[in-house]
Amino acid sequence: MPDVTWAELVEIVRRVLDGDPETGYYLLVLDANVARRDAADLIFHPPPGLEGASAGEIVDAILAYRPFSL
């Protein structure tokens, strides 16, 4: 999805959190549209501070990631 918006990412994460039957598809869409490779971990195994976070808070954490080169 080119030019995916913050609101669209929130909806994707919300559907995953809600256990949508198409969760696998939504995780693929999420992975294709964010730089953070462990985005699903923030949903299923949140770090301290993100337990019980809203979909918007999770998306903010995903988008805060900045890759770096070694």
MMTF fields as JSON, N, C-alpha, C and O atoms, coordinates in Angstrom:
{
  "mmtfVersion": "1.0.0",
  "mmtfProducer": "UNKNOWN",
  "numBonds": 279,
  "numAtoms": 280,
  "numGroups": 70,
  "numChains": 1,
  "numModels": 1,
  "chainsPerModel": [1],
  "groupsPerChain": [70],
  "chainIdList": ["A"],
  "bondAtomList": [4, 2, 8, 6, 12, 10, 16, 14, 20, 18, 24, 22, 28, 26, 32, 30, 36, 34, 40, 38, 44, 42, 48, 46, 52, 50, 56, 54, 60, 58, 64, 62, 68, 66, 72, 70, 76, 74, 80, 78, 84, 82, 88, 86, 92, 90, 96, 94, 100, 98, 104, 102, 108, 106, 112, 110, 116, 114, 120, 118, 124, 122, 128, 126, 132, 130, 136, 134, 140, 138, 144, 142, 148, 146, 152, 150, 156, 154, 160, 158, 164, 162, 168, 166, 172, 170, 176, 174, 180, 178, 184, 182, 188, 186, 192, 190, 196, 194, 200, 198, 204, 202, 208, 206, 212, 210, 216, 214, 220, 218, 224, 222, 228, 226, 232, 230, 236, 234, 240, 238, 244, 242, 248, 246, 252, 250, 256, 254, 260, 258, 264, 262, 268, 266, 272, 270, 276, 274],
  "bondOrderList": [1, 1, 1, 1, 1, 1, 1, 1, 1, 1, 1, 1, 1, 1, 1, 1, 1, 1, 1, 1, 1, 1, 1, 1, 1, 1, 1, 1, 1, 1, 1, 1, 1, 1, 1, 1, 1, 1, 1, 1, 1, 1, 1, 1, 1, 1, 1, 1, 1, 1, 1, 1, 1, 1, 1, 1, 1, 1, 1, 1, 1, 1, 1, 1, 1, 1, 1, 1, 1],
  "groupList": [{"groupName": "MET", "atomNameList": ["N", "CA", "C", "O"], "elementList": ["N", "C", "C", "O"], "formalChargeList": [0, 0, 0, 0], "bondAtomList": [1, 0, 2, 1, 3, 2], "bondOrderList": [1, 1, 2], "singleLetterCode": "M", "chemCompType": "L-PEPTIDE LINKING"}, {"groupName": "PRO", "atomNameList": ["N", "CA", "C", "O"], "elementList": ["N", "C", "C", "O"], "formalChargeList": [0, 0, 0, 0], "bondAtomList": [1, 0, 2, 1, 3, 2], "bondOrderList": [1, 1, 2], "singleLetterCode": "P", "chemCompType": "L-PEPTIDE LINKING"}, {"groupName": "ASP", "atomNameList": ["N", "CA", "C", "O"], "elementList": ["N", "C", "C", "O"], "formalChargeList": [0, 0, 0, 0], "bondAtomList": [1, 0, 2, 1, 3, 2], "bondOrderList": [1, 1, 2], "singleLetterCode": "D", "chemCompType": "L-PEPTIDE LINKING"}, {"groupName": "VAL", "atomNameList": ["N", "CA", "C", "O"], "elementList": ["N", "C", "C", "O"], "formalChargeList": [0, 0, 0, 0], "bondAtomList": [1, 0, 2, 1, 3, 2], "bondOrderList": [1, 1, 2], "singleLetterCode": "V", "chemCompType": "L-PEPTIDE LINKING"}, {"groupName": "THR", "atomNameList": ["N", "CA", "C", "O"], "elementList": ["N", "C", "C", "O"], "formalChargeList": [0, 0, 0, 0], "bondAtomList": [1, 0, 2, 1, 3, 2], "bondOrderList": [1, 1, 2], "singleLetterCode": "T", "chemCompType": "L-PEPTIDE LINKING"}, {"groupName": "TRP", "atomNameList": ["N", "CA", "C", "O"], "elementList": ["N", "C", "C", "O"], "formalChargeList": [0, 0, 0, 0], "bondAtomList": [1, 0, 2, 1, 3, 2], "bondOrderList": [1, 1, 2], "singleLetterCode": "W", "chemCompType": "L-PEPTIDE LINKING"}, {"groupName": "ALA", "atomNameList": ["N", "CA", "C", "O"], "elementList": ["N", "C", "C", "O"], "formalChargeList": [0, 0, 0, 0], "bondAtomList": [1, 0, 2, 1, 3, 2], "bondOrderList": [1, 1, 2], "singleLetterCode": "A", "chemCompType": "L-PEPTIDE LINKING"}, {"groupName": "GLU", "atomNameList": ["N", "CA", "C", "O"], "elementList": ["N", "C", "C", "O"], "formalChargeList": [0, 0, 0, 0], "bondAtomList": [1, 0, 2, 1, 3, 2], "bondOrderList": [1, 1, 2], "singleLetterCode": "E", "chemCompType": "L-PEPTIDE LINKING"}, {"groupName": "LEU", "atomNameList": ["N", "CA", "C", "O"], "elementList": ["N", "C", "C", "O"], "formalChargeList": [0, 0, 0, 0], "bondAtomList": [1, 0, 2, 1, 3, 2], "bondOrderList": [1, 1, 2], "singleLetterCode": "L", "chemCompType": "L-PEPTIDE LINKING"}, {"groupName": "ILE", "atomNameList": ["N", "CA", "C", "O"], "elementList": ["N", "C", "C", "O"], "formalChargeList": [0, 0, 0, 0], "bondAtomList": [1, 0, 2, 1, 3, 2], "bondOrderList": [1, 1, 2], "singleLetterCode": "I", "chemCompType": "L-PEPTIDE LINKING"}, {"groupName": "ARG", "atomNameList": ["N", "CA", "C", "O"], "elementList": ["N", "C", "C", "O"], "formalChargeList": [0, 0, 0, 0], "bondAtomList": [1, 0, 2, 1, 3, 2], "bondOrderList": [1, 1, 2], "singleLetterCode": "R", "chemCompType": "L-PEPTIDE LINKING"}, {"groupName": "GLY", "atomNameList": ["N", "CA", "C", "O"], "elementList": ["N", "C", "C", "O"], "formalChargeList": [0, 0, 0, 0], "bondAtomList": [1, 0, 2, 1, 3, 2], "bondOrderList": [1, 1, 2], "singleLetterCode": "G", "chemCompType": "PEPTIDE LINKING"}, {"groupName": "TYR", "atomNameList": ["N", "CA", "C", "O"], "elementList": ["N", "C", "C", "O"], "formalChargeList": [0, 0, 0, 0], "bondAtomList": [1, 0, 2, 1, 3, 2], "bondOrderList": [1, 1, 2], "singleLetterCode": "Y", "chemCompType": "L-PEPTIDE LINKING"}, {"groupName": "ASN", "atomNameList": ["N", "CA", "C", "O"], "elementList": ["N", "C", "C", "O"], "formalChargeList": [0, 0, 0, 0], "bondAtomList": [1, 0, 2, 1, 3, 2], "bondOrderList": [1, 1, 2], "singleLetterCode": "N", "chemCompType": "L-PEPTIDE LINKING"}, {"groupName": "PHE", "atomNameList": ["N", "CA", "C", "O"], "elementList": ["N", "C", "C", "O"], "formalChargeList": [0, 0, 0, 0], "bondAtomList": [1, 0, 2, 1, 3, 2], "bondOrderList": [1, 1, 2], "singleLetterCode": "F", "chemCompType": "L-PEPTIDE LINKING"}, {"groupName": "HIS", "atomNameList": ["N", "CA", "C", "O"], "elementList": ["N", "C", "C", "O"], "formalChargeList": [0, 0, 0, 0], "bondAtomList": [1, 0, 2, 1, 3, 2], "bondOrderList": [1, 1, 2], "singleLetterCode": "H", "chemCompType": "L-PEPTIDE LINKING"}, {"groupName": "SER", "atomNameList": ["N", "CA", "C", "O"], "elementList": ["N", "C", "C", "O"], "formalChargeList": [0, 0, 0, 0], "bondAtomList": [1, 0, 2, 1, 3, 2], "bondOrderList": [1, 1, 2], "singleLetterCode": "S", "chemCompType": "L-PEPTIDE LINKING"}],
  "groupTypeList": [0, 1, 2, 3, 4, 5, 6, 7, 8, 3, 7, 9, 3, 10, 10, 3, 8, 2, 11, 2, 1, 7, 4, 11, 12, 12, 8, 8, 3, 8, 2, 6, 13, 3, 6, 10, 10, 2, 6, 6, 2, 8, 9, 14, 15, 1, 1, 1, 11, 8, 7, 11, 6, 16, 6, 11, 7, 9, 3, 2, 6, 9, 8, 6, 12, 10, 1, 14, 16, 8],
  "groupIdList": [1, 2, 3, 4, 5, 6, 7, 8, 9, 10, 11, 12, 13, 14, 15, 16, 17, 18, 19, 20, 21, 22, 23, 24, 25, 26, 27, 28, 29, 30, 31, 32, 33, 34, 35, 36, 37, 38, 39, 40, 41, 42, 43, 44, 45, 46, 47, 48, 49, 50, 51, 52, 53, 54, 55, 56, 57, 58, 59, 60, 61, 62, 63, 64, 65, 66, 67, 68, 69, 70],
  "secStructList": [7, 6, 6, 7, 7, 2, 2, 2, 2, 2, 2, 2, 2, 2, 2, 2, 2, 6, 6, 7, 6, 6, 2, 2, 2, 2, 2, 2, 2, 2, 2, 2, 2, 7, 1, 7, 6, 6, 2, 2, 2, 2, 2, 2, 1, 7, 7, 6, 6, 7, 6, 6, 7, 7, 2, 2, 2, 2, 2, 2, 2, 2, 2, 2, 7, 7, 7, 7, 7, 7],
  "xCoordList": [0.846, 0.0, 0.888, 1.497, 0.973, 1.778, 1.078, -0.148, 1.861, 1.345, 0.307, -0.714, 0.577, -0.338, -0.312, 0.747, -1.478, -1.566, -1.477, -1.595, -1.267, -1.237, -2.568, -2.595, -3.662, -4.991, -5.196, -5.813, -4.687, -4.807, -3.979, -4.424, -2.787, -1.964, -2.65, -2.607, -3.277, -4.007, -5.13, -5.336, -5.843, -6.93, -6.383, -6.994, -5.251, -4.629, -4.276, -4.6, -3.618, -3.224, -4.461, -4.479, -5.49, -6.721, -7.35, -7.818, -7.353, -7.928, -7.123, -7.693, -5.8, -4.961, -5.242, -5.389, -5.318, -5.598, -6.95, -7.116, -7.908, -9.255, -9.366, -10.419, -8.277, -8.298, -9.073, -9.708, -9.027, -9.709, -9.303, -8.139, -10.236, -9.898, -8.816, -8.162, -8.637, -7.626, -6.344, -5.624, -6.056, -4.885, -3.602, -2.774, -3.421, -2.211, -2.028, -0.922, -3.108, -3.063, -2.683, -1.834, -3.308, -3.028, -1.588, -0.988, -1.033, 0.375, 1.291, 2.306, 0.945, 1.727, 1.666, 2.68, 0.48, 0.322, 1.131, 1.806, 1.062, 1.827, 3.321, 4.003, 3.83, 5.26, 5.707, 6.828, 4.824, 5.177, 5.223, 5.78, 4.641, 4.503, 5.249, 5.127, 6.021, 6.805, 8.241, 8.508, 9.156, 10.567, 10.909, 11.886, 10.128, 10.43, 10.072, 8.906, 11.084, 10.885, 10.207, 9.658, 10.23, 9.609, 8.29, 7.905, 7.603, 6.36, 5.334, 4.642, 5.226, 4.253, 4.574, 3.669, 5.849, 6.227, 5.657, 5.313, 5.555, 4.988, 3.504, 2.961, 2.859, 1.447, 1.294, 0.52, 2.035, 1.85, 2.701, 2.315, 3.85, 4.767, 5.272, 6.456, 4.379, 4.776, 5.829, 5.799, 6.746, 7.759, 7.127, 6.0, 7.837, 7.312, 6.912, 7.64, 5.776, 5.274, 4.255, 3.49, 4.241, 3.254, 2.208, 1.346, 2.278, 1.266, -0.09, -0.228, -1.068, -2.402, -2.518, -3.492, -1.53, -1.531, -2.626, -3.045, -3.071, -4.059, -3.37, -2.143, -4.176, -3.63, -2.813, -1.761, -3.279, -2.548, -1.206, -0.225, -1.148, 0.121, 1.101, 2.302, 0.595, 1.46, 1.996, 3.184, 1.14, 1.585, 2.616, 3.605, 2.409, 3.405, 4.758, 5.792, 4.763, 6.014, 6.649, 7.868, 5.828, 6.344, 6.982, 8.073, 6.308, 6.802, 7.971, 8.693, 8.168, 9.293, 10.626, 11.682, 10.583, 11.791, 12.508, 11.888, 13.792, 14.623, 15.759, 16.608, 15.788, 16.881, 18.218, 18.283, 19.263, 20.592, 21.503, 21.255, 22.536, 23.49, 24.694, 25.075, 25.268, 26.443, 27.717, 28.805],
  "yCoordList": [-1.18, 0.0, 1.238, 1.552, 1.916, 3.136, 4.23, 4.34, 5.018, 6.165, 5.786, 6.457, 4.719, 4.326, 5.415, 5.955, 5.73, 6.795, 6.231, 5.024, 7.13, 6.748, 6.115, 5.092, 6.709, 6.183, 4.779, 3.933, 4.53, 3.193, 2.186, 1.06, 2.576, 1.685, 1.398, 0.268, 2.401, 2.199, 1.184, 0.301, 1.303, 0.353, -1.065, -2.025, -1.201, -2.52, -3.106, -4.26, -2.326, -2.811, -3.117, -4.109, -2.284, -2.52, -3.859, -4.606, -4.145, -5.416, -6.602, -7.627, -6.462, -7.538, -7.705, -8.829, -6.599, -6.66, -7.306, -8.005, -7.066, -7.61, -9.075, -9.692, -9.63, -11.032, -11.277, -12.321, -10.33, -10.469, -11.782, -12.172, -12.468, -13.721, -13.562, -14.534, -12.348, -12.07, -11.496, -10.761, -11.82, -11.277, -11.503, -10.596, -12.671, -12.956, -11.976, -11.494, -11.685, -10.717, -9.335, -8.662, -8.912, -7.583, -7.465, -6.396, -8.528, -8.493, -8.355, -7.662, -9.005, -8.848, -7.409, -6.843, -6.825, -5.43, -4.508, -3.596, -4.746, -3.938, -4.037, -3.017, -5.253, -5.451, -4.784, -4.285, -4.778, -4.193, -2.665, -2.034, -2.076, -0.624, 0.092, 1.308, -0.647, -0.01, -0.515, -1.614, 0.301, -0.08, -1.033, -1.777, -1.016, -1.825, -3.286, -3.617, -4.157, -5.574, -6.347, -7.421, -5.834, -6.541, -5.893, -5.953, -5.278, -4.571, -5.49, -5.072, -6.715, -7.656, -7.957, -8.209, -7.932, -8.176, -7.106, -7.397, -5.886, -4.826, -5.061, -4.562, -5.819, -6.151, -7.36, -7.327, -8.42, -9.686, -9.828, -10.538, -9.163, -9.225, -7.82, -7.53, -6.95, -5.551, -5.384, -6.08, -4.466, -4.18, -3.415, -2.933, -3.303, -2.512, -1.108, -0.458, -0.687, 0.614, 0.553, 1.497, -0.551, -0.691, -1.767, -2.048, -2.366, -3.357, -2.654, -1.614, -3.215, -2.627, -1.34, -0.602, -1.064, 0.168, 0.119, -0.952, 1.283, 1.38, 1.124, 1.117, 0.918, 0.718, 1.937, 1.786, 3.128, 4.349, 4.444, 4.87, 4.053, 4.078, 3.065, 3.327, 1.919, 0.902, 1.414, 1.264, 2.009, 2.56, 3.658, 3.73, 4.51, 5.542, 4.921, 5.42, 3.835, 3.148, 2.518, 2.55, 1.953, 1.351, 2.425, 2.227, 3.546, 4.611, 5.387, 6.067, 5.297, 5.983, 5.315, 5.927, 4.083, 3.344, 3.994, 4.345, 4.144, 4.671, 3.696, 3.51, 3.059, 2.114, 2.842, 4.029, 2.109, 2.678, 1.654, 0.45, 2.141, 1.239, 1.052, 1.935, -0.115, -0.455, -0.09, -0.3],
  "zCoordList": [0.0, 0.0, 0.0, 1.023, -1.071, -1.065, -0.258, -0.271, 0.426, 1.175, 2.232, 2.381, 2.953, 4.023, 5.097, 5.418, 5.643, 6.631, 8.044, 8.26, 8.998, 10.409, 10.79, 11.474, 10.357, 10.69, 10.121, 10.768, 8.928, 8.336, 9.13, 9.353, 9.557, 10.385, 11.713, 12.2, 12.297, 13.55, 13.333, 14.166, 12.24, 11.95, 11.777, 12.247, 11.114, 10.943, 12.302, 12.581, 13.148, 14.474, 15.315, 16.044, 15.226, 15.97, 15.588, 16.447, 14.303, 13.84, 14.361, 14.735, 14.385, 14.928, 16.417, 16.898, 17.149, 18.582, 18.868, 19.867, 17.987, 18.159, 17.733, 17.891, 17.194, 16.772, 15.5, 15.344, 14.595, 13.311, 12.644, 12.725, 11.99, 11.305, 10.23, 9.853, 9.748, 8.718, 9.316, 8.641, 10.565, 11.256, 10.469, 10.377, 9.91, 9.131, 7.99, 7.745, 7.299, 6.199, 6.72, 6.136, 7.812, 8.36, 8.835, 8.718, 9.361, 9.774, 8.562, 8.63, 7.46, 6.229, 5.727, 5.318, 5.759, 5.324, 6.233, 5.756, 7.535, 8.481, 8.19, 8.089, 8.057, 7.787, 6.495, 6.402, 5.495, 4.201, 4.241, 3.343, 5.28, 5.301, 6.413, 6.557, 7.201, 8.257, 8.203, 7.718, 8.704, 8.693, 9.829, 9.743, 10.87, 12.054, 11.78, 11.563, 11.792, 11.469, 12.593, 12.347, 13.809, 14.928, 15.343, 16.511, 14.388, 14.693, 15.348, 16.275, 14.889, 15.465, 16.924, 17.719, 17.277, 18.673, 19.598, 20.744, 19.115, 19.934, 20.209, 21.194, 19.338, 19.516, 20.438, 21.395, 20.142, 20.849, 22.11, 23.038, 22.153, 23.3, 23.607, 23.432, 24.064, 24.254, 25.35, 26.364, 25.135, 26.156, 27.314, 27.198, 28.418, 29.537, 29.05, 28.3, 29.484, 29.073, 27.955, 27.753, 27.228, 26.156, 26.463, 25.63, 27.648, 27.984, 28.04, 28.683, 27.379, 27.373, 26.578, 26.727, 25.733, 24.937, 23.878, 23.44, 23.486, 22.409, 21.071, 20.977, 20.053, 18.708, 18.281, 17.659, 18.604, 18.252, 18.94, 18.331, 20.2, 20.934, 20.355, 20.285, 19.943, 19.333, 17.999, 17.71, 17.194, 15.905, 16.134, 15.404, 17.128, 17.425, 17.753, 17.308, 18.528, 18.873, 17.638, 17.474, 16.782, 15.545, 14.664, 14.128, 14.518, 13.64, 14.239, 13.51, 15.542, 16.185, 15.86, 16.02, 15.411, 15.082, 13.902, 12.898, 14.037, 12.954, 12.714, 13.585, 11.52, 11.246, 11.156, 10.835, 11.442, 11.342, 10.671, 10.73, 10.049, 9.394, 10.297, 11.064, 10.179, 11.004, 10.294, 10.831]
}
